[in-house]
Amino acid sequence: MTSPTREALIGASRIVVKVGSSSLTTAEGGLDPARLDALVDALAARRAAGSQVVLVSSGAIAAGLAPLGIPRRPRDLATQQAAASVGQLALAHAYAASFGRYALTVGQVLLTADDVVRRSHYRNAQRTFSKLLALDTVPVVNENDTVATEEIRFGDNDRLAALVAHLVGADGLFLLSDVDALYDGDPRRGAANKIEEVTGDSDVDGVKAGTQGASGLGTGGMASKLAAARLASSAGIPVLLAAAADVPRALTCADVGTAFAATGTRLSARRFWLGHAAGAAGRLWLDDGAVAAVVHRRRSLLSAGITAVDGEFDAGDVVELLNLSGAVVARGVVAFDAVELPALIGRSSHELPAEQRREVVHADDLVPIRTF
């Protein structure tokens, strides 16, 4: 019997599909046309069945290695960017040709951190995706590795896919890689149990997820996929983690891989941006009373509940709110500059000058963070 989560993935009318570098390329030969065509075959079939499809594709750097005569993924940033510059053209051309077999038009969307961190850019990206889908195209998304240094060093397309899934209002997210499912250990190193369904914290207790893919071509690994699945599912989007080789079954009957149930409610674009997309410029530590007020009663943060401040930020920046143990419990838009706050710590509103008697973070600009 198919689970409700897998039924939701089968019936999703708008999906985001993410594929990793190792599923499209080899270090020796660049792009693998047969594997890319097999992926496009499955995506076109899902399109023909009535779903809108957004593809988040890694592979630009890996695709550029062979044309440049580079035997393995380089460590230095300049060579990575050069490979991305060459590989992005090869990748876009390959997708255009492959989707063209089905008379489908693709639109390339290259994103940087600013496009999901800055609110104005985030909204512009939403409009771009909306118009591309309205024009019956298949958006093909990648990080702009040629210019975005932070993404190459620290980013991964798994998290990008989760952010894009929310941004486009997807009903399902499919994370495809060279691993067929989530396991409670590394199956290459001995006995490990496959996890069929994830519905909450207890299902992933003790899971040891690696940070590097098996091929060495990508920047993610199971840890990034697990984090991305948690991010999307906590925002109300069911997720399927499966092998790229199983993509026909993943997109038709969803009877492969690991399914992650939607554990949270879908947030507004603004609240999702605050909670997950925006970069934090600083941190505020809260006492237990303030944590209870902010997280459980959804109240505004007042200066009396703050115990410490860290970072350089201005009023209007996003900051993280931490409990006394150092765990992030919420994020929000701060109403004071960093230089103003130390003098306000622990003081009640009636103790402050009239011009400073306001919330440090207003409840309307604050989002509690759920670990899973």
C-alpha positions as CSV (number, residue, x, y, z in Angstrom):
1,M,0.0,0.0,0.0
2,T,1.4,3.4,-1.0
3,S,1.9,5.8,1.8
4,P,0.1,9.2,1.9
5,T,3.5,10.9,1.4
6,R,4.2,9.0,-1.8
7,E,0.7,9.5,-3.0
8,A,1.2,13.2,-2.6
9,L,4.4,13.1,-4.6
10,I,2.7,11.0,-7.4
11,G,-0.1,13.5,-7.6
12,A,1.9,16.7,-7.3
13,S,1.0,19.2,-10.0
14,R,4.2,21.3,-9.7
15,I,7.5,19.6,-8.8
16,V,11.1,20.5,-8.4
17,V,13.7,17.8,-9.4
18,K,17.3,18.2,-8.3
19,V,20.1,16.1,-9.9
20,G,23.7,16.0,-8.8
21,S,26.9,16.2,-10.7
22,S,27.8,12.5,-10.3
23,S,24.5,11.5,-12.0
24,L,25.3,13.5,-15.2
25,T,29.0,13.5,-15.6
26,T,32.3,11.6,-15.2
27,A,35.7,13.0,-14.5
28,E,37.1,11.4,-17.7
29,G,34.4,12.3,-20.2
30,G,32.5,15.4,-19.0
31,L,28.7,15.1,-19.6
32,D,27.3,11.6,-20.1
33,P,24.7,12.1,-22.9
34,A,23.0,8.8,-22.2
35,R,22.3,9.6,-18.5
36,L,21.2,13.1,-19.3
37,D,18.8,11.9,-21.9
38,A,17.4,9.3,-19.5
39,L,16.7,12.0,-17.0
40,V,15.0,14.2,-19.6
41,D,12.9,11.3,-20.8
42,A,11.5,10.9,-17.3
43,L,10.9,14.6,-16.8
44,A,9.2,14.9,-20.2
45,A,7.0,11.9,-19.3
46,R,6.0,13.7,-16.0
47,R,5.3,16.8,-18.0
48,A,3.1,14.8,-20.4
49,A,1.2,13.5,-17.4
50,G,0.2,17.0,-16.5
51,S,2.8,18.3,-14.0
52,Q,4.9,21.4,-14.3
53,V,8.6,20.7,-13.8
54,V,11.5,22.8,-12.5
55,L,14.9,21.2,-12.8
56,V,17.8,22.1,-10.4
57,S,20.9,20.7,-12.1
58,S,24.4,20.5,-10.8
59,G,27.2,19.6,-13.2
60,A,28.6,22.9,-14.6
61,I,32.1,22.6,-13.0
62,A,32.3,18.8,-13.6
63,A,31.1,19.3,-17.3
64,G,33.9,21.8,-17.8
65,L,36.8,19.6,-16.6
66,A,37.1,17.4,-19.7
67,P,37.1,20.2,-22.3
68,L,39.8,22.0,-20.3
69,G,41.9,18.8,-19.9
70,I,41.6,18.9,-16.1
71,P,41.6,15.3,-14.7
72,R,39.8,16.0,-11.4
73,R,37.8,18.7,-9.6
74,P,40.2,21.5,-8.9
75,R,40.7,22.9,-5.4
76,D,41.6,26.5,-6.3
77,L,38.7,28.9,-6.8
78,A,39.9,30.5,-10.1
79,T,40.1,27.1,-11.9
80,Q,36.7,26.1,-10.5
81,Q,35.2,29.3,-11.9
82,A,36.9,28.7,-15.3
83,A,35.5,25.2,-15.4
84,A,32.1,26.5,-14.5
85,S,32.3,29.0,-17.3
86,V,33.0,26.4,-19.9
87,G,30.8,23.7,-18.4
88,Q,27.7,25.9,-18.0
89,L,27.5,26.4,-21.8
90,A,27.9,22.7,-22.4
91,L,25.2,21.9,-19.8
92,A,22.7,24.4,-21.1
93,H,23.2,23.2,-24.7
94,A,22.8,19.6,-23.7
95,Y,19.6,20.2,-21.9
96,A,18.2,22.4,-24.8
97,A,19.0,19.6,-27.3
98,S,17.6,16.8,-25.1
99,F,14.3,18.5,-24.2
100,G,14.1,19.6,-27.8
101,R,13.4,15.9,-28.7
102,Y,10.0,16.5,-27.0
103,A,9.5,20.0,-28.5
104,L,10.0,21.4,-25.0
105,T,11.7,24.8,-24.5
106,V,14.1,25.3,-21.6
107,G,15.0,28.5,-19.8
108,Q,18.2,28.8,-17.9
109,V,18.1,30.4,-14.4
110,L,21.4,31.1,-12.7
111,L,21.1,32.1,-9.1
112,T,23.5,33.5,-6.5
113,A,23.1,33.8,-2.7
114,D,21.8,37.3,-3.2
115,D,18.9,36.0,-5.2
116,V,17.5,34.2,-2.2
117,V,19.0,36.3,0.6
118,R,17.9,39.8,-0.5
119,R,14.2,40.2,-0.3
120,S,13.8,42.3,-3.5
121,H,15.9,39.7,-5.5
122,Y,13.8,36.9,-4.0
123,R,10.6,38.4,-5.2
124,N,12.1,39.1,-8.6
125,A,13.1,35.4,-8.9
126,Q,9.6,34.4,-8.0
127,R,8.2,36.5,-10.8
128,T,10.7,35.1,-13.3
129,F,9.8,31.5,-12.4
130,S,6.1,32.3,-12.6
131,K,6.4,33.7,-16.0
132,L,8.6,30.9,-17.3
133,L,6.1,28.3,-16.1
134,A,3.2,30.3,-17.5
135,L,5.0,30.3,-20.9
136,D,5.2,26.4,-20.7
137,T,9.0,26.2,-20.4
138,V,11.1,24.0,-18.3
139,P,13.3,26.2,-16.0
140,V,16.7,24.7,-15.5
141,V,18.3,26.1,-12.4
142,N,21.9,26.1,-11.2
143,E,24.0,28.2,-8.8
144,N,26.0,30.8,-10.7
145,D,29.3,29.2,-10.0
146,T,31.2,31.4,-12.4
147,V,30.8,34.5,-10.2
148,A,29.4,33.4,-6.9
149,T,32.5,32.5,-4.8
150,E,30.6,31.6,-1.6
151,E,28.4,29.0,-3.4
152,I,31.5,27.2,-4.8
153,R,33.2,27.1,-1.4
154,F,30.2,26.4,0.9
155,G,27.0,26.0,-1.1
156,D,25.2,23.0,-2.5
157,N,22.4,22.6,-4.9
158,D,20.4,20.4,-2.5
159,R,19.6,23.4,-0.3
160,L,19.1,25.6,-3.4
161,A,16.5,23.0,-4.6
162,A,14.6,23.2,-1.3
163,L,14.6,27.0,-1.5
164,V,13.4,26.9,-5.1
165,A,10.7,24.4,-4.2
166,H,9.2,26.9,-1.8
167,L,9.9,29.9,-4.0
168,V,7.9,28.3,-6.9
169,G,5.1,26.9,-4.7
170,A,6.0,23.3,-5.6
171,D,3.9,20.4,-4.4
172,G,6.8,18.0,-4.3
173,L,10.6,17.9,-4.3
174,F,12.7,15.0,-5.7
175,L,16.4,14.8,-4.8
176,L,18.3,12.5,-7.2
177,S,21.8,11.4,-6.6
178,D,24.1,8.4,-6.8
179,V,22.7,7.0,-3.6
180,D,19.4,5.1,-3.7
181,A,18.0,6.2,-0.3
182,L,18.7,7.4,3.2
183,Y,20.5,4.8,5.4
184,D,21.3,4.8,9.1
185,G,24.9,4.4,8.2
186,D,27.2,4.2,5.1
187,P,26.2,1.1,3.1
188,R,29.6,1.1,1.5
189,R,31.2,0.4,4.8
190,G,29.2,-2.5,6.1
191,A,25.7,-3.2,7.3
192,A,23.3,-0.3,7.1
193,N,19.5,-0.2,7.2
194,K,17.5,1.6,4.6
195,I,15.0,4.2,5.9
196,E,11.8,4.0,3.9
197,E,9.8,6.9,5.4
198,V,10.7,9.9,7.6
199,T,7.9,11.5,9.5
200,G,9.7,13.1,12.4
201,D,12.8,13.3,14.6
202,S,12.8,9.8,15.8
203,D,13.1,8.4,12.2
204,V,16.5,10.0,11.7
205,D,17.9,9.7,15.2
206,G,21.5,8.3,14.9
207,V,21.7,8.7,11.2
208,K,25.4,9.4,10.2
209,A,25.3,11.3,6.9
210,G,28.5,11.9,5.0
211,T,29.4,15.3,3.6
212,Q,31.0,14.2,0.3
213,G,29.5,12.4,-2.6
214,A,30.9,9.0,-3.7
215,S,32.3,10.3,-7.0
216,G,34.1,13.3,-5.6
217,L,32.6,15.4,-8.4
218,G,30.0,17.3,-6.3
219,T,30.1,19.4,-3.2
220,G,27.1,17.8,-1.3
221,G,26.8,14.4,0.1
222,M,24.0,12.8,2.2
223,A,24.3,15.4,4.9
224,S,23.3,18.2,2.5
225,K,20.4,16.0,1.1
226,L,19.1,15.3,4.6
227,A,19.3,19.0,5.5
228,A,17.5,20.0,2.3
229,A,14.8,17.3,2.8
230,R,14.2,18.6,6.4
231,L,14.0,22.2,5.2
232,A,11.5,21.5,2.5
233,S,9.3,19.1,4.6
234,S,9.2,21.5,7.5
235,A,7.7,24.0,5.1
236,G,5.0,21.7,4.0
237,I,6.6,20.1,0.9
238,P,6.9,16.3,0.7
239,V,10.3,15.0,-0.5
240,L,11.6,11.9,-2.2
241,L,15.3,11.1,-2.0
242,A,16.2,8.5,-4.7
243,A,18.9,7.4,-7.1
244,A,19.0,9.2,-10.5
245,A,19.1,5.8,-12.1
246,D,15.6,5.2,-10.6
247,V,14.1,8.5,-11.9
248,P,11.4,6.8,-14.1
249,R,9.9,5.0,-11.0
250,A,10.6,8.0,-8.7
251,L,8.5,10.3,-10.9
252,T,5.7,7.8,-11.8
253,C,5.0,5.5,-8.8
254,A,7.4,7.0,-6.2
255,D,8.0,3.4,-4.9
256,V,11.8,3.9,-4.5
257,G,14.1,5.8,-2.2
258,T,13.2,7.5,1.1
259,A,10.1,9.6,1.4
260,F,9.9,12.6,3.8
261,A,6.5,13.6,5.0
262,A,5.5,17.2,5.0
263,T,5.8,17.9,8.7
264,G,5.0,21.6,8.8
265,T,2.6,24.1,7.3
266,R,3.5,26.1,4.2
267,L,4.8,29.5,5.2
268,S,4.2,32.7,3.3
269,A,7.0,33.7,1.1
270,R,8.1,36.4,3.5
271,R,8.2,34.2,6.6
272,F,10.0,31.4,4.7
273,W,12.5,34.0,3.5
274,L,13.0,35.2,7.1
275,G,13.4,31.7,8.5
276,H,15.5,30.0,5.8
277,A,16.7,32.1,2.9
278,A,17.9,35.3,4.4
279,G,21.5,35.5,5.6
280,A,21.9,36.4,9.3
281,A,24.0,39.4,10.1
282,G,24.2,38.8,13.8
283,R,23.0,36.9,16.9
284,L,21.0,37.7,20.0
285,W,21.0,35.4,23.1
286,L,17.8,35.2,25.0
287,D,16.9,34.2,28.5
288,D,14.4,31.4,29.1
289,G,11.5,33.7,29.5
290,A,12.2,35.5,26.2
291,V,12.5,32.1,24.4
292,A,9.1,31.0,25.8
293,A,7.5,34.3,24.7
294,V,9.1,34.3,21.2
295,V,8.8,30.7,20.3
296,H,5.7,29.4,22.2
297,R,3.5,32.6,22.5
298,R,4.7,34.2,19.3
299,R,5.3,37.5,21.1
300,S,7.8,40.3,20.1
301,L,11.3,40.3,21.5
302,L,11.9,43.0,24.0
303,S,15.3,44.2,25.3
304,A,14.6,42.8,28.8
305,G,14.9,39.3,27.5
306,I,18.3,39.7,25.7
307,T,21.4,38.5,27.5
308,A,24.1,39.1,24.8
309,V,24.7,40.5,21.3
310,D,27.1,39.4,18.6
311,G,27.7,40.7,15.1
312,E,27.8,43.9,13.0
313,F,24.3,44.7,11.8
314,D,22.0,47.6,11.1
315,A,18.3,48.1,11.9
316,G,16.4,46.1,9.2
317,D,18.9,43.2,9.0
318,V,18.0,39.6,9.8
319,V,19.5,38.2,13.0
320,E,19.4,34.8,14.7
321,L,17.9,34.4,18.2
322,L,19.6,31.8,20.4
323,N,18.7,30.3,23.7
324,L,21.2,30.1,26.6
325,S,22.5,26.9,25.3
326,G,23.4,28.5,21.9
327,A,20.7,26.8,19.8
328,V,19.0,28.9,17.2
329,V,15.3,29.2,18.2
330,A,14.1,31.9,15.8
331,R,15.1,34.5,13.2
332,G,13.8,37.9,12.6
333,V,14.3,41.5,11.4
334,V,16.0,43.6,14.1
335,A,14.9,47.1,14.8
336,F,18.2,48.5,16.3
337,D,21.7,48.8,15.1
338,A,24.3,46.5,16.8
339,V,26.0,49.4,18.4
340,E,22.7,50.5,20.2
341,L,21.8,47.1,21.7
342,P,24.5,46.6,24.4
343,A,23.1,49.5,26.4
344,L,19.6,48.1,26.3
345,I,20.4,44.5,27.3
346,G,18.2,43.3,30.2
347,R,16.4,46.6,30.6
348,S,12.6,46.9,30.7
349,S,10.9,49.3,28.4
350,H,10.0,51.8,31.2
351,E,13.7,52.1,31.9
352,L,14.5,53.2,28.4
353,P,14.4,56.6,26.8
354,A,11.1,57.3,24.9
355,E,12.8,56.9,21.5
356,Q,14.0,53.4,22.3
357,R,10.8,52.0,23.8
358,R,10.0,49.6,20.9
359,E,10.4,45.9,20.2
360,V,13.9,44.7,19.3
361,V,12.3,42.2,16.9
362,H,8.5,42.6,16.3
363,A,6.4,39.5,16.2
364,D,5.4,40.2,12.6
365,D,9.0,40.1,11.6
366,L,9.9,36.9,13.6
367,V,9.9,33.2,12.6
368,P,10.5,30.4,15.2
369,I,12.9,27.8,13.8
370,R,11.9,24.2,14.0
371,T,14.8,21.7,14.1
372,F,12.6,19.0,12.4
